Amino acid sequence: MKGGTSKWALFAAIFAVMVVADQWSKFLAVDRLTWAFSRVGAVDASAKMKAFYGVKHLEPLARPPHVVWDPMWRMAYAENPGAAWGMLRDLPAGFRHGFFVVMTLGALSFILWYFRKLRQDQRWMQVALAFVFSGAVGNLIDRLARGYVIDFVQWHWWRRPDIYWPIFNVADSLIVVGVAMILLHPNEKQERA
């Protein structure tokens, strides 16, 4: 290996930072967009963390949405038991949960297999795959802990909250950015002789 950060060190660093960022943002969503912590009497950090992973189905405890930028952006607590845009949310809960866990584990295995084949100089694809992997793990943590994914970012058309993009989270954003990077990746240098 030539000088520089190994691809696995890069992958691990991106993974650690992004999964922590995803879970922290969801923790903040529960803290600021619901009454969950006050309802269970969680005041200090350890009690809040225990409640974050232990208390489920908080939509009835949701506060009114927080407006970030009135024309287009607000934060609102939502629980998504389905896939992107709530797809498959109407399947029976037990089947849906097992299906998403198995599919996610399969996708994570494929990403690791493909990542292993990348050359050290293929940084664009390394970052893209690390983003997708991190986002998938972030949402998998939610599914395993709660049976659904916490979403909270809501964008809508200019001053029209009735016309909106489906609510999402940091993990979803990582997956979308990573897939976009894969689709738009530049031709990387061919293997040197």
N, C-alpha and C positions, 0 to 999 in steps of 0.2 A: 504494500500500500504506500502510495506517495503521501507527502505531507498534507496537513489539513485534518479536519474533523472527519471521523469515519461516518459512513452512512447510518450505521446503527446508533451512534452517539447523537447524531442529528435527529433521527427518528425518536429516540428516547426523550430528548430535550423538548421537542415539539409536543410529543404525546403528554408528558408531565405537565407542561405549562397549559396546554389547551384543555385537558380534562379538568384540571383544577379551576381554570377560568370558567368552564361550563358549569361545574357543580357550584362554584361560588356564586355565579350569576343566578342560578336557580334558588340557592339559599336566600339571596337578597330578594328575589321575587316573592318567596314565601314570607319573608320577614316584612317586606314593605307593601305587598299587594294583598295580603290576607291578614286575618286576625288570629291565625293559628297559634302563634307563640304565646300571645296573651291569653288565649282561651285555655291552654294547658298549663299556664303559669311558668313558662320557660323564660327566665330573665337573664341568666348568665349564658356565656358562649357554649359551655358543654351541654346545658339543658336544651338550648336551641338546636344544637347539632343533633342531639338524640331525638328531639321532636321532628326535625327536618327529615330524618330517615324513618321515623316511626309512625308519625301521624299521616293518615291517608285521606283522600277525597276531601279536599279543602275548598272546592268551588263554592259550597254554601257559605264559607267564611271569607270569601273574596271581598276586598274593599272596592270602592269605585275605581275605575281605571285612572291612572296617573297620566296626565297630558304632558308629553315631553316637548312637542312642537305642534301647536294647535292645527295647522293646516293638514298634517299628514301622519303624525307619529304619537302613539300613546303606549303605555305599558298596562297590560291587563293579565291577571292570572287565569290560566286555562289548563285543563288536563286533557291530554290527547291519548286515548287508548289505542288509536289506530296508527297507521303509517303516515307518510307525508300527506298533508291536507286532510287528515282524518280518514284516509282510505282504509277500508276493512274494519272500521270501528264497530260495525253492526254484527260482526261475527261473534259467536259465543265466547265469553271471556276466557275460559280455560283453553280453548283451541287457539284463540287469537294470541294469547300470551305465549304459549309454547311455540307457535308458528314464528312469531317475531324473534324470540330468543334463538331458535334454531337457525333461522335465516341470517340473523346478525352474526352468530358464531361462524356460520359458513362463509359469510362475506369477509369477516376478520381473518379467517384462515387463508382465504384466497389472496387478500391484500398482503399478508406476511409472505406467502409463497412467491408472489410477483415481486415484492420488494427485495427479497433475497436475490433475485436474478438481476436486479439493476446494477449497473456499473457504478463505481465510486464517483464518476464525473457527471452522473445524471441527476443533478441536484433538483431540477424543476420537478421531475417525477417523484423524487424522494419526498419533497415537501408536499406535493399534491396527495400522495398516498398517506403520508402522516396526518394530514388534515382529515381525510376521509376516515381513517382508522380512529382518530381521536374523537371525531363527532359520533361515530357509531358506538364507541365505548361509552361516551357521555350519556347517550340515550339508553344504552343497555343497562347502565347503572340505575337509571330511573325505572326501567321496566322491572328489573330484579327487585328493587326496593319497594316499588309501589304498584306495579302492574300497569302503569301509564307513564307518559312523558310530560314533564312540566314545560309549558310554553308561556311566553309573556310579552314578546315583542309584536306589536300590531301596527301595521302601516295601512293607511287608507288613502283613497284618492283625495285630491285637494278639497278640503273642507266637506267631504262626503263620507262620513263613517260607515254608510251603508254599502259603499263600494270599497272593498278592502282585500288586501293580500292575506292569505291564511296566516294565523298567528304562529310564531316560530320561536326558536331559542338559539343559543350560541352553538350548540352541537349541530343543529340543522344548518346553520350558516357555514360551519366548517365543512360539512359534507357537500354543500352546494359549491362553495369556492374550490374545494379539492377536485370535484368532478369537472367543474369548468376549466380548471388548470389542466386536467388530463385531456379534455377535448380540444383545448387550444394550445397544447404544449408545442413549443418550437422544436424543430428537428435538432436533436442534440448531436454532438460530435460523434462520428462513428468511432468504433474502437481503434485505438492507435496501434500501429504495427510495432 
